[in-house]
Amino acid sequence: MDNFYNQLSAATQSIPPHDILIVLGDLNAFSGTYDNVGGVLGPFGSGSPNDNTDHMITYSGMHDFTVLGSWFRRLDVRRWTWYSSDGFTITKKELDRILTRQRDRGLIKSYRTFRSVDSPANSDHVLLVAELSLTLLKPRKTPSLPRPDVARLVQDAELYNITVQNKFASLGALLTMLRNPGSLSRMSSVILLKKLSVLPEESVNHGSLLTPSPS
């Protein structure tokens, strides 16, 4: 049993801490009526603790896990995960467990067994189901730059050149900036913005975007 939990701990540590991690299986461990030690157990445990209980509690405490079944108040018929009969009496126990990080406990909305579901493996265990509720984030859209209408630029090349010249006419300090190397980066940004402001966009159809020079 020590070897199993050592391997399980190593596998758990290999998972990024921000991931949602769920461990489920036949741990053959009762949750018992432990006090809520570090958030590992809730108020609705069952059975008398055994050696497997100690291993499960220790493992959960090391990785900030919680035993989900202990947080849901249920009828016994929806609690027992294992039934055994010797012909005279039927033994019922809650042995199968689902563990998850304590911070993700609120994602689990329901937790119960379904005894009426037939097991394809002819097992003495019954189906245990937990409902997980997730909210997926929408990816952010990256804004795209307008696409220039190259065909219109070819047709109105002369008018475009005149428009660009008029835009640059407002840059009266251009020669001063050229003499100052420290201003070249700012000048290139201004030139780019000025060009983008007169480029016709392919998706726009509101007539000519080019303004002829004043006569």
Buried (B, 14 or more C-beta within 10 A) or exposed (E): EEEEBEEBBEEBEEEEEEEEBBBEEEBBBBBBBBEEEEBBBBEBBBBEBEEBBEBBBEBBBEBBBBBBBBBBEBEEEBBBBBEEEEEEEEEBBBBBBBBBBBEBBEBBEEBBBEEEEEEEEEEEBBBBEBEEEEEEEEEEEEEEEEEBBEEBBEEBEEBBEBBBEBBBEEEEEBEEBEEEEEBEEEBEEBBEEBEEEBBBBEEEEEEEBBEEEEE
